[in-house]
Amino acid sequence: MEQFEFKKQEIMNELGEETKWIFERLEKEKIRNFDKPHEVQEKIQLVLECFRIQKYDIPMIMKHRKSHYRPVLEENDIQLIFNLDIEFG
């Protein structure tokens, strides 16, 4: 049980680092102007959890998990997050 909790914490830490990296890339490239950075980062992390933990694809997230990204992010942001997730490794 402790090993499971450790692995879960390790994954969440990695997602946190990736979330910050993706947010910085989106800001740096001026893809969007975000008024509430903290909310944006929360939504990015939820989308990453859909990709990495729940193994959902883009259409699944855009159609059935809108609450994970709306109203802070738009549908085209999901594709950008996916591409940056691949780039992050």
N, C-alpha and C positions, 0 to 999 in steps of 0.2 A: 504494500500500500504506500509506504514512504517513497519507494522508487518511482511509483506512478506520479505522485505529487511533485517529486523533483523534476521528472521529465516534463510534466505539464507546465511547471514554473519556467523551465528552460525554454520551452516553446513560446510561452507568453513573453519572455524577455526578448527573444529573437524577433517576434512580431512587433514588439515595441520599438526596437531599433530600426526595423524595416519601415515601420509606419513613419517615423521621423525622417528617414532618408527619402521616402516617397514624397512626403509633404514638402520637404526642402526642394526636391527636384521640380515639383509642380509649381512652387513659388518662384524658383530661380528661372525657370523657362517661361514664366508669366503666362502659363496656360489658363489660369483663372485667378481672380482676385478674391481672396477669402477674407470675409469680415470677422469670422470667429474661428481662429486657428485651432483652438482646443477641440471644438465640436468637429471640425474637419478631420483632425487626427483620430478622434474616436470613431468616426464613420469609416475612415480608411482602414483602421484596425479591424472593424467588424467585417468589412469586405475581404480583407486578407484571411480572416478566420474562415470565411465561407470557402475561399479557394484552397487554403492549406490544410485546414482541419476537417471541414465537412466535405471537401472534395467536390464542391459545386462548380459548374461551368458558368460562363458569362450569361447565357440566356436564362438559366435557372435563377441566378441572382437578380437579373433585371426584371424578370416576370414575377417571381414568387418571394423575393426578399427585399422588396422596395423599402420596407421599414428600416432595413440595415443601412441605407444610404440616403434616402430622401429626408427632408428637403435640402439637406446640406450639399449633397453631391448630385450630379446629373448622370443619366445613362452613359453618356460618352466618357465620363470619368471612370466608369467601371472598366472599360477597355484599356484606358491609360494605366490604371492601377494594375491590371493584369500584366500588361507589357512591362511595367517597371518591376513587378514581382519577379518576372523571368530574368530581367536584367540584374536584379539584386542577387539572384542565385538561390 
